[in-house]
Amino acid sequence: MIYKDISGELVLKDKDAAANQLSIKTAKSDVLVNGAMMNLMSYLDGSGNLGMIASVESQNFDLNEFL
């Protein structure tokens, strides 16, 4: 998948992250995220589960792009 038009703030601390107005677009989707993601780094490397307290907004979202 190709990500484009990425903007906003993503703060990484240890294995966690916080997103502030993080906007990401793909060919078929757009996503705006605000909130906290616990254990993000372990989730990305396949060794843990992702915990998330956030709002996620989208005008167009194709779930198949993210599976």
Buried (B, 14 or more C-beta within 10 A) or exposed (E): EEEEEEEEEBEEEEBBBBBEEBBBBBEEBBBBBBBBBBBBBBBEEEEBEEEBEEEEEEEEBEEEEEE
